[in-house]
């Protein structure tokens, strides 16, 4: 139950995956003065390291509430992150890669809106990026704008004239820009995790799309990323 005192709090729900982009997005929400409610989806991804990073980030940023929600997308499969499909290691291509999880951000944002409505929040932060990324369709600005309208039409808050604002502060940033924001905000890159396929010794593989884009961004920004890479 939200009390009158709670209603006066400037509150936002952040979709916190444990990755670099979600960490920077959460820190930007905090910088804007929001009390953060973080939502992490345990969707059956290939490894637990990302979830552990989400817990670390939530603790470091001092979020008010952190919900880790189980949702076993392995039952669907169809992605190298949730199925027995090899993660590509030969460079970032132009087609939508097999690491795309079917409708992931569509599903995750719907859950985030539900959490926000229950929490009395009207702002949602998501760390999607449409420049240096792997070509996922659910990271594009037109998807975010369309989803905001869907949320307005499909919720009690929206119908009553209190629509949700879907904040995507990294939408038009390069990975180098995001690395610079990470440094400016005083974040430790090692709190986050980007690798799709960690090596047996626990290091990031260094060769999957996500590792390549992350390494490229920090290199272009001339900022040290203290992540341990296997390759």
C-alpha positions in Angstrom: 0.0 0.0 0.0 1.3 3.5 -1.0 0.9 6.0 1.8 0.4 9.8 1.4 4.0 10.3 2.4 5.2 7.8 -0.2 3.1 9.6 -2.8 5.4 12.6 -2.4 8.5 10.6 -3.3 9.9 11.0 -6.9 10.0 7.3 -7.8 11.2 5.5 -10.9 11.4 1.8 -11.8 14.7 0.8 -13.6 15.0 -2.4 -15.6 18.3 -3.6 -14.2 19.9 -6.4 -16.2 23.3 -6.2 -14.6 24.9 -5.0 -17.8 26.8 -1.8 -18.4 23.9 0.1 -20.1 21.4 -0.7 -17.4 23.9 0.3 -14.7 24.5 3.7 -16.3 20.7 4.1 -16.9 20.1 3.5 -13.2 22.8 5.9 -12.1 21.3 8.6 -14.4 17.9 8.0 -12.8 19.5 8.4 -9.4 21.3 11.6 -10.5 17.9 13.0 -11.5 16.7 12.6 -8.0 14.6 9.5 -8.3 14.1 6.9 -5.6 14.9 3.8 -7.5 12.9 0.6 -7.6 14.9 -1.9 -9.6 13.5 -4.9 -11.5 15.8 -7.7 -12.6 14.4 -10.6 -14.7 15.9 -14.0 -14.1 14.8 -15.4 -17.5 17.0 -18.5 -17.6 20.0 -16.8 -19.3 23.1 -18.9 -19.8 24.8 -17.8 -16.7 24.2 -16.3 -13.2 27.0 -13.7 -13.5 24.6 -11.0 -14.9 22.2 -11.5 -12.0 25.0 -11.3 -9.5 26.1 -8.0 -11.1 22.5 -6.7 -10.9 22.6 -7.4 -7.1 26.0 -5.6 -6.8 24.8 -2.5 -8.8 21.6 -2.3 -6.7 23.6 -2.3 -3.5 26.2 0.2 -4.8 23.5 2.6 -6.0 21.4 2.2 -2.8 18.2 1.4 -4.5 15.0 1.5 -2.4 13.8 -1.8 -3.6 15.2 -4.5 -5.8 12.9 -7.3 -7.2 14.5 -10.3 -8.9 11.6 -11.9 -10.9 11.9 -15.5 -12.2 10.6 -16.0 -15.7 12.0 -19.1 -17.4 12.2 -18.2 -21.1 14.2 -21.5 -21.6 10.8 -23.0 -22.0 10.4 -21.1 -25.2 14.0 -21.3 -26.4 14.8 -19.7 -29.8 17.9 -17.8 -28.7 21.5 -18.5 -28.0 21.0 -17.0 -24.6 18.2 -19.4 -23.6 18.7 -22.5 -25.8 21.4 -25.0 -26.8 22.7 -22.7 -29.6 26.3 -21.6 -29.9 27.0 -17.9 -29.2 28.7 -16.4 -32.2 32.3 -15.3 -31.7 33.3 -14.1 -35.2 32.4 -10.4 -34.9 29.3 -8.1 -35.0 27.3 -8.7 -38.2 24.5 -6.8 -39.9 21.7 -9.2 -39.4 19.7 -9.8 -36.2 21.9 -12.3 -34.3 20.9 -15.6 -32.7 21.5 -13.9 -29.3 18.3 -12.0 -29.8 15.7 -13.3 -27.3 12.2 -13.3 -28.9 10.3 -10.2 -27.8 12.5 -9.8 -24.7 12.2 -6.1 -24.2 8.5 -6.2 -25.1 7.9 -8.7 -22.3 10.3 -7.1 -19.8 8.8 -3.6 -20.3 5.3 -4.9 -19.8 6.5 -6.4 -16.4 8.3 -3.2 -15.6 5.1 -1.2 -16.2 3.2 -3.5 -13.9 5.8 -3.0 -11.2 5.8 0.7 -11.7 2.0 1.0 -11.4 2.0 -1.1 -8.3 4.8 1.0 -6.8 3.2 4.4 -7.6 6.0 5.2 -10.1 5.4 7.0 -13.4 8.9 7.0 -14.7 10.6 3.9 -16.2 14.2 3.7 -17.2 15.6 1.2 -19.7 19.2 1.1 -21.0 18.5 0.4 -24.6 20.8 1.8 -27.2 20.2 2.2 -31.0 23.7 3.1 -32.2 26.5 0.7 -31.1 24.4 -2.4 -30.6 23.8 -5.8 -32.1 20.7 -4.9 -34.2 17.9 -6.0 -31.9 14.6 -4.6 -33.1 13.3 -4.0 -29.5 16.1 -1.4 -28.9 14.9 1.0 -31.5 13.3 4.5 -30.7 10.1 3.7 -32.6 9.6 0.6 -30.4 10.1 2.6 -27.2 7.6 5.3 -28.4 5.1 2.7 -29.5 5.3 0.9 -26.2 4.8 4.1 -24.2 1.5 4.5 -26.0 0.5 0.9 -25.4 1.2 1.4 -21.7 -1.0 4.5 -21.7 -3.9 2.6 -23.3 -3.5 -0.6 -21.2 -3.2 0.6 -17.6 -5.4 2.2 -15.0 -2.8 5.0 -14.5 -2.8 5.7 -18.3 -6.6 5.8 -18.6 -6.8 8.1 -15.6 -4.4 10.6 -17.2 -1.2 9.6 -15.5 0.7 7.9 -18.3 4.2 6.4 -17.9 7.3 8.0 -19.2 9.6 5.5 -20.8 13.1 7.0 -20.3 15.8 5.6 -22.6 18.7 8.0 -21.8 21.3 6.0 -23.7 19.1 5.6 -26.8 21.3 7.8 -29.1 24.7 7.3 -27.4 27.6 5.3 -28.8 29.3 2.8 -26.5 32.1 5.3 -26.1 29.6 7.9 -24.9 28.2 5.3 -22.4 31.7 4.5 -21.2 32.3 8.2 -20.6 29.0 8.5 -18.7 30.1 5.5 -16.6 33.3 7.4 -15.6 31.5 10.7 -15.1 29.0 9.1 -12.7 31.8 7.5 -10.7 30.8 3.9 -11.5 33.1 1.0 -11.5 32.7 -0.9 -14.8 33.5 -4.1 -13.0 30.2 -3.9 -11.1 28.5 -4.7 -14.5 28.6 -7.7 -16.7 28.1 -7.8 -20.5 29.5 -11.1 -21.7 27.0 -13.6 -23.3 29.2 -16.7 -22.9 31.7 -16.6 -19.9 34.8 -18.7 -20.1 35.0 -21.7 -17.7 37.4 -19.7 -15.4 34.7 -17.0 -15.0 36.3 -14.4 -17.3 34.3 -12.6 -20.0 34.9 -14.4 -23.3 36.0 -11.2 -25.0 34.7 -12.4 -28.4 30.9 -12.3 -28.4 29.0 -9.3 -29.8 28.4 -7.8 -26.4 32.1 -8.1 -25.3 33.3 -6.7 -28.6 31.0 -3.7 -28.4 31.9 -3.0 -24.8 35.6 -3.2 -25.4 35.4 -1.0 -28.5 33.5 1.6 -26.5 35.9 1.8 -23.7 38.9 1.8 -26.1 37.4 4.7 -28.1 36.7 6.6 -24.9 40.3 5.9 -23.7 38.9 4.7 -20.4 40.1 1.6 -18.6 37.6 -1.3 -18.3 38.8 -3.5 -15.5 36.8 -6.5 -16.7 38.9 -9.6 -17.1 38.7 -11.0 -20.6 39.7 -14.5 -21.6 40.6 -13.4 -25.2 
